[in-house]
Amino acid sequence: MGLYRVGDQAADEGGLVRIPFMLPTLCAGFPSPAEDFIEGALELPRWLVPNPPATFIWRVRGWSMKGAGIHDEDLAVVDRSLSPSSGAVVVAVVNGEMSLKRLVAQGNRLSLSFDNPEMGEFVLEDLEEGLLWGVLLFSVRWHHVKSRASLVR
């Protein structure tokens, strides 16, 4: 695997780019302790991934983003080069743990919200540690259970 500057990664002959598949899972709920590393890579069409060197794939665990159509076991394709804006679904490091949330700005107040009315929100100023890591480009959901289990386990 070579090193590329942002935007330099070319597609192969078939128009595919390799995107790192991250472990552990991306928490879509309350963060839990875990160590992150790259499990492997998935190939996606270059036209789906505007900035391959800054793009990563995470498996989602939890239901806190179900209102955004993001479910447990989906794959989240995240671009670190995008600037987050209010309303964006973001990957945030909350007290050292990776988590999927919606960024909400109200005046000078930033919060990370769940898209699940049964859950509350994090106000960034109340957190011990918080960092916006990347912005969700899209998610992938399998509707055929056998296909999901065999692809990225």
C-alpha atoms as one frame of an Amber mdcrd trajectory, in Angstrom:
protein
   0.000   0.000   0.000   1.492   3.368  -1.023   1.236   6.759   0.592  -0.775
   9.419  -1.234  -1.445  13.087  -0.690  -5.077  14.076  -0.299  -6.772  13.817
  -3.699  -3.885  11.941  -5.390  -5.119   8.363  -5.110  -6.030   7.138  -8.568
  -8.626   4.495  -9.307  -7.520   1.119 -10.671  -8.397  -0.043 -14.204 -11.921
  -0.879 -13.055 -12.444   2.572 -11.520 -12.165   1.279  -7.911 -10.310   2.739
  -4.944  -9.417   0.904  -1.734 -10.941   2.484   1.375  -9.715   1.423   4.850
 -12.238  -0.573   6.874 -11.862   0.442  10.508 -12.301  -1.534  13.697 -13.727
  -1.505  16.280 -17.231  -0.566  15.355 -18.449   3.024  15.335 -20.718   3.617
  18.295 -24.183   4.873  17.421 -25.240   5.222  21.011 -23.170   5.910  24.082
 -19.437   5.363  23.532 -17.799   2.298  25.015 -14.087   1.609  25.578 -12.266
   0.067  22.607  -9.048   0.346  20.611  -9.262   1.415  16.953  -7.280  -0.079
  14.081  -7.643  -0.812  10.397  -9.077  -4.271   9.655  -8.585  -4.191   5.894
 -10.060  -2.329   2.952 -13.150  -2.375   0.772 -13.127  -1.327  -2.855 -15.614
   1.345  -3.873 -16.135   3.095  -7.198 -13.969   6.226  -7.435 -17.024   8.364
  -8.262 -18.519   7.504  -4.841 -15.426   8.622  -2.947 -14.317  12.187  -3.802
 -11.258  12.041  -1.536 -10.014   8.440  -1.070  -6.984   9.186   1.165  -9.264
  10.941   3.685 -12.093   8.369   3.540 -12.670   5.519   5.980 -15.382   2.906
   6.500 -16.759   1.979   9.915 -19.346  -0.623  10.919 -22.123   0.988  12.981
 -23.191  -0.499  16.315 -26.338   0.770  17.982 -29.571   2.540  17.157 -28.995
   6.163  18.175 -29.031   7.346  14.531 -32.092   5.425  13.354 -33.953   8.687
  12.680 -31.257   9.477  10.079 -31.801   6.048   8.494 -28.556   4.659   9.968
 -29.074   1.294  11.651 -27.090  -1.213  13.659 -24.711  -3.180  11.350 -24.737
  -0.547   8.568 -21.445   0.694   7.155 -20.634   4.390   7.564 -18.403   5.945
   4.886 -16.693   8.942   6.508 -14.570  11.697   4.934 -12.085  13.442   7.229
 -11.384  16.267   4.763 -14.915  17.711   4.892 -15.739  20.621   7.188 -18.652
  19.766   9.457 -21.649  22.079   9.443 -24.742  22.223  11.597 -27.050  19.325
  10.766 -24.284  17.081   9.430 -23.857  13.539  10.727 -20.327  13.375  12.082
 -17.895  10.990  13.682 -16.847  12.547  16.953 -14.305  11.436  19.496 -16.227
  11.721  22.760 -14.090  11.223  25.862 -11.649   9.187  23.763 -14.229   7.013
  21.970 -15.426   7.166  18.341 -19.137   7.897  18.056 -21.635   8.753  15.296
 -23.803  11.807  16.074 -25.575  14.775  14.456 -23.837  18.135  14.916 -26.228
  20.886  15.990 -25.275  24.563  16.307 -27.629  26.936  18.105 -26.019  30.335
  18.416 -22.640  29.791  20.084 -23.670  26.404  21.472 -22.589  23.177  19.770
 -24.113  19.839  20.639 -23.939  16.279  19.412 -27.408  14.820  19.116 -28.812
  11.367  18.620 -31.377  10.872  15.867 -33.437   8.805  18.252 -35.970  10.609
  20.462 -35.364   8.114  23.260 -31.819   9.438  23.732 -30.497  12.832  24.876
 -27.704  14.996  23.528 -24.130  15.828  24.393 -23.311  19.513  24.752 -19.713
  19.885  23.598 -18.796  22.387  26.305 -19.939  19.880  28.981 -17.698  17.105
  27.677 -14.365  16.324  29.261 -12.919  15.796  25.775 -14.493  16.124  22.326
 -13.170  16.234  18.755 -14.948  16.216  15.400 -13.117  13.482  13.436 -14.976
  13.365  10.102 -18.251  13.830   8.241 -20.527  11.009   7.074 -20.663  10.795
   3.262 -23.155   7.931   3.109 -24.100   4.678   4.771 -24.595   1.213   3.318
 -27.275  -1.206   4.477 -27.837  -4.760   3.360 -31.402  -5.915   3.106 -30.395
  -9.543   2.609 -28.972 -10.886   5.865 -26.674 -13.524   4.311 -25.007 -10.926
   2.081 -24.228  -8.676   5.046 -22.746 -11.475   7.121 -20.412 -12.738   4.415
 -18.994  -9.424   3.173 -17.193  -7.875   6.128 -16.948 -10.306   9.002
